Amino acid sequence: MQDRAISMQIEYNLHMQGLKQAVQFFALLVLLFITTSSFATPQIQTWHTENGARVLFVPATEIPMLDVRIVFDAGTARDDGLSGLSVLTNGLLSEGAAGRSSQQIAEAFESVGAQIEYDAARDMAIVGVRSLTESRYLSVAIESLKQVLTQPDFPKDAYQRELNRMKLAVKARKQSPAALAGKAFNETVFGDHPYASPASGTYESLERMTLDAVRDFYKQYYVASNATVAIVGNVERWQAEEIVKALVSDLPAGEKAAALPEVQPLTEAKKIVIDYPSAQTHIFVGQPGVKRGDKDYFSLYVANHPFGGSGFTSRLVDVIREEHGLAYSVYSYFSPLREAGAFTMGMQTKTEQTEKALELLNQQLKLYVEKGPEKDELEASMSNITGGFPLKVDSNSKLLGYIAMIGFYDLPIDYLDTFLENVRAVDQAMINDALKRRLQPDKMVTVVVGKQGNE
């Protein structure tokens, strides 16, 4: 009887395990069906505040959280010859505000489990918060962010401390071949354009920095007319309006930042070689590419995927890593900005293999511009891009980044709705045409940083 009972229990367990696996498999099929056939992008609501800030809002009721990001046209492109000014200004906002110290500000956010964010990139500077939506937590988080945003004290001791830290960082970058290569690449690709400026400053610019320059930068660029507010979370429209009003109503209207100059195309190839005692040589090759909203954006986005943008399945990896063993990682990408960002190819290789690796890299670029992707490469990339798109907006934080980008760069409000449609509309002819018009293999910037003992 005992053996029979054990046998029956085993059969039952196997049956339940099989049933569980069947349910999991069915759920997976349902998920795949939903993802591929009925994926719906969230609808963006938009309005302007009385003092001129643009707002984009997406309600998300799945979790009791709220993400808010205020984006200013106050990135490093606005440093105006004093590189590091945007980064320093943004970093000092939470170092003292409304008479509270940086520690008191941090404790206020921590007391309600909220997270403050701030950053400065080439085009934009951001300030934001993530908070629970329960009123006793959210009210503290919003009030604290409002103080940081609208009442920064810019205390002198914090300014000096951050300035010294940035000077040390400049010295540290001189010991990094990757940092040296990146700086030389940007300076050569962008020339006199503001995009050439090192984000965190140079030793010379930081020596000329003043606290008055920081305060003036804040007054000019951290204004409502120069702001885009992105908000995603478990609140209703009227609540979102009140939250935005609480955050930005005390900002002066000010004026929108002036248009940036166009990035000029390169007229000739340029090669920068920097001697550095390292076992690996860092290589960057590229030129100005596309800007946000460019008519060729989707053609070039799809084109880059099989070339160097799909990780270990890209053509560059196949040729340079798999066939020749010259680099562990090799890649390419477009960096669209308000004006044309860079098209970049990059890799690291052993010093003695530098010339061979460069030769292969340039050969592959020239071949790709001439002929474009193979049919199977394009089909695989289309499948990868469209199949992976739902994962790009599957969290509040990811969605926040997208709607902030849409608002800041004034992209169509249905950008997410039409993304897959625009990708699928790209064909071989469009790719070949865009590559030939937008990339010139004989006019690339090449930066090589590594040991040059044989030269």
Buried (B, 14 or more C-beta within 10 A) or exposed (E): EEEEEEEEEEEEEEEEEEEEEEEEEEEEEEEEEEBEEEEEBBEBBEBEBEBBBBBBBBBBEEEBBBBBBBBBBBBBBBBEEBBBBBBBBBBBBBBBBBEBBBEEBBEBBEEBEBEBBBBBBBBBBBBBBBBBBEEEBBBBBBBBBBBBBBBBBBBEEBBEBBBEEBBEBBEEBEEBBBBBBBBBBBBBBBBEBBBBBBBBBBEEBBEBBEBEBBBEBBEBBBBBBBBBBBBBBBBEEEBBBEBBBBBBBBBEBBEBBEEBEEBEEBEEBBEBBBEBEBEBBBBBBBBBBBBBEBEBBBBBBBBBBBBBBBEEBBBBBBBBBEEBEBBEEBBBBBBBBBBBBBBBBBBBBBBEBBEBBBEBBBEBBEEBBEEBBEEEBBEBBBEBBBEEBBEBBEBBEEBBBBBBBBBBBEBEBEBBBEBBEBBEEBEBEBBBBBBEEBBBBEBBBBBBBBBBEEE
